[in-house]
Amino acid sequence: MKTGRIVMLVLGTLLGLLGLGFVAAAAGTGWLHFQQRDEGFFTSSTERFETSSNAITSLGLDVMVGQRLPDFIPSDSAGSILVRGESATAGKDLFLGVAPQQEVSRYLEGARRSEITELDLRPFRVEYREVPGTRTLARPGAQTFWTATATGPGAQELRWDLQPGNWAIVVMNADGSAPIAADLQGGIRSDLLWPLFLGLLLAGIVLLAVGVPLIVAAARGLGRHGPPPERPTTAGPPSVVPGASASPYYASPAGGSPAGGSPGGGGAGPPPPPPAVGLFSNAPYPARLDGYLDPALSRWMWLVKWFLAIPHFIVLFFLWFALIVTSIVAWFAILFTARYPRSLFNFNVGVLRWSWRVSFYAFSAIGTDRYPPFTLARTDYPADFDVDYPERLSRGLVLVKSWLLAIPHLLIVGVLAGMTRTWAASDDDWSGYGTRYAAGGTISLIALLVLIAGLILLFTGRFLPSLFDLLLGLNRWVYRVTAYVALMRDEYPPFRLDMGPADPHGSQPVNPPVAPPASQPKGQS
């Protein structure tokens, strides 16, 4: 892969991710702006605050201490708070006030008060720090240090525009007596949300406008020289692993299909072209996945392959982001031209091929100890994926196939490769309806089968052939659906497991691991 194209891809991905982050932040900010209700305030529910002291105070509201708002921002635009309340004690008027923290401390000194130390709204829970005292307080409404107040009988409402400094909110009876019981509601608003929304949205659009073309240009360059129709050939006879038993999971010494194995890749002449694929057809699907088992797998290496594959995971992060972007571009191209741009098609198939090689090595099959190559192209690696290029695609299907028509397969793939929640019976029955089932851990079917295969390999030194057969079939199903969702084919993926190392219409790799004929164990005839 060319260095310049890789730099473009990485830079475009970083800019695209940053742009998406700004757009997401803009969406959240815009939602908050339009959700400001109740005369522009986000309000809480009304809750009962009740203490035996003379005053309820906040610990302190620090707003831009030691700073000031920029001159171009009006002081009443930064934010405002709302406190609504009504006394729950019959015959008592309520007082609400906001003042500098020092003034409030001086006024309440020596009097019994309750300072709010923790406040949770959902569910409502309030904790106080009780400060003892015996001094009788003067009426709060007669004091002159308050910045904003609301006092009187019935419902009271206090509004205050945020200002830099240390502030405190005080709730009292209007006569300064104890105890206090009040139903209170709080709210907040800011007129800065709208300009913040516009700024974030504009920044996100600019970053995406730069990042997306970089990604597409890099993908076109990397996919311009697409993979050859068949795997590259190498000289020399296939290697034979001494002591390995014969298995349909390895190629035959002659280079053709082994007896009892899947067709494709051997024999005289190329295979005939596949018939049309349909929902009720058993014809080979034009997306082909192969994987050949290494007959001399290490017993323990599968335990650390995920760690060894970390460099690939980093690369695949960028490649998959580029695949999503180029698939969106291809969606528009198919809609207007009925064609998938060839260079983008080659790039996206290469990303899926790269992903399958890493999956085959590290976690979806652990079928080889050979480290995957860093390339989009086809190689002689024992795992391969390819999709036939379609000359034309349906303009109508592109509107619905990747999300609506694929739903049945996506549900199945969610079980095969996604995370499935397990449930366990519990004797702790608090519902009164019999046994309660508690949610446990999550694991995909493929991951579970790979774990079982790895444990068998660890203790026996052998990979169970039938389990490998099943794993290849499950992965083949997943990658066919992925190719369909990525708009690469119009043919609907079949609901079947084509198990075995070779795809029914695939080709065998050159020089796969080859095992000699098995010898019968002693004592058997």
Secondary structure as the mmCIF struct_conf table of DSSP 4:
data_model
#
loop_
_struct_conf.conf_type_id
_struct_conf.id
_struct_conf.beg_label_comp_id
_struct_conf.beg_label_asym_id
_struct_conf.beg_label_seq_id
_struct_conf.end_label_comp_id
_struct_conf.end_label_asym_id
_struct_conf.end_label_seq_id
HELX_RH_AL_P HELX_RH_AL_P1 THR A 3 GLN A 35
STRN STRN1 ARG A 37 ARG A 37
TURN_TY1_P TURN_TY1_P1 ASP A 38 GLY A 40
STRN STRN2 PHE A 41 PHE A 41
STRN STRN3 PHE A 42 THR A 43
STRN STRN4 GLU A 47 THR A 51
BEND BEND1 SER A 52 ASN A 54
STRN STRN5 ALA A 55 SER A 58
BEND BEND2 LEU A 59 LEU A 59
STRN STRN6 LEU A 61 VAL A 63
BEND BEND3 MET A 64 MET A 64
TURN_TY1_P TURN_TY1_P2 VAL A 65 GLY A 66
TURN_TY1_P TURN_TY1_P3 ASP A 71 PHE A 72
BEND BEND4 ILE A 73 ILE A 73
TURN_TY1_P TURN_TY1_P4 SER A 75 SER A 77
BEND BEND5 ALA A 78 ALA A 78
STRN STRN7 SER A 80 SER A 87
BEND BEND6 THR A 89 THR A 89
TURN_TY1_P TURN_TY1_P5 ALA A 90 GLY A 91
STRN STRN8 LEU A 94 PRO A 100
HELX_RH_AL_P HELX_RH_AL_P2 GLN A 101 LEU A 108
TURN_TY1_P TURN_TY1_P6 GLU A 109 GLY A 110
BEND BEND7 ALA A 111 ALA A 111
STRN STRN9 ARG A 113 LEU A 121
TURN_TY1_P TURN_TY1_P7 ARG A 122 PRO A 123
STRN STRN10 PHE A 124 VAL A 131
HELX_LH_PP_P HELX_LH_PP_P1 ARG A 135 ARG A 139
HELX_RH_3T_P HELX_RH_3T_P1 PRO A 140 ALA A 142
BEND BEND8 THR A 144 THR A 144
BEND BEND9 THR A 147 THR A 147
STRN STRN11 ALA A 148 GLY A 152
BEND BEND10 PRO A 153 GLY A 154
STRN STRN12 GLN A 156 ASP A 161
BEND BEND11 PRO A 164 PRO A 164
STRN STRN13 GLY A 165 ASN A 173
TURN_TY1_P TURN_TY1_P8 ALA A 174 ASP A 175
BEND BEND12 ALA A 178 ALA A 178
STRN STRN14 ILE A 180 ARG A 189
TURN_TY1_P TURN_TY1_P9 ASP A 191 LEU A 192
HELX_RH_AL_P HELX_RH_AL_P3 LEU A 193 GLY A 223
BEND BEND13 ARG A 224 HIS A 225
BEND BEND14 PRO A 229 GLU A 230
HELX_LH_PP_P HELX_LH_PP_P2 ARG A 231 THR A 233
BEND BEND15 ALA A 235 GLY A 236
HELX_LH_PP_P HELX_LH_PP_P3 PRO A 237 SER A 239
STRN STRN15 VAL A 240 VAL A 240
TURN_TY1_P TURN_TY1_P10 PRO A 242 GLY A 243
HELX_LH_PP_P HELX_LH_PP_P4 ALA A 244 ALA A 246
TURN_TY1_P TURN_TY1_P11 PRO A 248 TYR A 249
BEND BEND16 TYR A 250 TYR A 250
TURN_TY1_P TURN_TY1_P12 PRO A 253 ALA A 254
BEND BEND17 GLY A 255 GLY A 256
HELX_LH_PP_P HELX_LH_PP_P5 SER A 257 PRO A 258
TURN_TY1_P TURN_TY1_P13 ALA A 259 GLY A 260
BEND BEND18 GLY A 261 GLY A 261
BEND BEND19 GLY A 264 GLY A 265
BEND BEND20 GLY A 267 GLY A 269
HELX_LH_PP_P HELX_LH_PP_P6 PRO A 270 VAL A 277
TURN_TY1_P TURN_TY1_P14 LEU A 279 PHE A 280
BEND BEND21 ALA A 283 ALA A 283
HELX_LH_PP_P HELX_LH_PP_P7 PRO A 284 TYR A 285
BEND BEND22 PRO A 286 PRO A 286
STRN STRN16 ALA A 287 GLY A 291
TURN_TY1_P TURN_TY1_P15 PRO A 295 ALA A 296
BEND BEND23 ARG A 299 TRP A 300
HELX_RH_3T_P HELX_RH_3T_P2 MET A 301 LEU A 303
TURN_TY1_P TURN_TY1_P16 VAL A 304 VAL A 304
HELX_RH_AL_P HELX_RH_AL_P4 LYS A 305 LEU A 308
TURN_TY1_P TURN_TY1_P17 ALA A 309 ALA A 309
HELX_RH_AL_P HELX_RH_AL_P5 ILE A 310 THR A 337
BEND BEND24 ALA A 338 ALA A 338
HELX_RH_AL_P HELX_RH_AL_P6 ARG A 342 ALA A 362
TURN_TY1_P TURN_TY1_P18 PHE A 363 PHE A 363
BEND BEND25 SER A 364 SER A 364
BEND BEND26 ARG A 370 ARG A 370
HELX_LH_PP_P HELX_LH_PP_P8 TYR A 371 PRO A 373
BEND BEND27 PHE A 374 PHE A 374
BEND BEND28 LEU A 376 ALA A 377
BEND BEND29 ASP A 380 ASP A 380
BEND BEND30 PRO A 382 PRO A 382
STRN STRN17 ALA A 383 VAL A 387
HELX_LH_PP_P HELX_LH_PP_P9 ASP A 388 PRO A 390
BEND BEND31 GLU A 391 GLU A 391
TURN_TY1_P TURN_TY1_P19 ARG A 395 GLY A 396
HELX_RH_3T_P HELX_RH_3T_P3 LEU A 397 LEU A 399
TURN_TY1_P TURN_TY1_P20 VAL A 400 VAL A 400
HELX_RH_PI_P HELX_RH_PI_P1 LYS A 401 LEU A 405
TURN_TY1_P TURN_TY1_P21 ALA A 406 ALA A 406
HELX_RH_AL_P HELX_RH_AL_P7 ILE A 407 LEU A 416
TURN_TY1_P TURN_TY1_P22 ALA A 417 ALA A 417
BEND BEND32 GLY A 418 GLY A 418
STRN STRN18 THR A 420 SER A 426
BEND BEND33 ASP A 427 ASP A 427
BEND BEND34 SER A 431 GLY A 434
STRN STRN19 ARG A 436 ILE A 443
HELX_RH_AL_P HELX_RH_AL_P8 LEU A 445 THR A 460
BEND BEND35 GLY A 461 GLY A 461
HELX_RH_AL_P HELX_RH_AL_P9 PRO A 465 VAL A 485
TURN_TY1_P TURN_TY1_P23 ALA A 486 LEU A 487
BEND BEND36 MET A 488 MET A 488
BEND BEND37 GLU A 491 GLU A 491
HELX_LH_PP_P HELX_LH_PP_P10 TYR A 492 PRO A 494
BEND BEND38 PHE A 495 ARG A 496
BEND BEND39 GLY A 500 ALA A 502
TURN_TY1_P TURN_TY1_P24 PRO A 504 HIS A 505
HELX_LH_PP_P HELX_LH_PP_P11 GLN A 508 PRO A 509
BEND BEND40 VAL A 510 ASN A 511
STRN STRN20 VAL A 514 VAL A 514
HELX_LH_PP_P HELX_LH_PP_P12 PRO A 516 PRO A 521
TURN_TY1_P TURN_TY1_P25 LYS A 522 GLY A 523
#
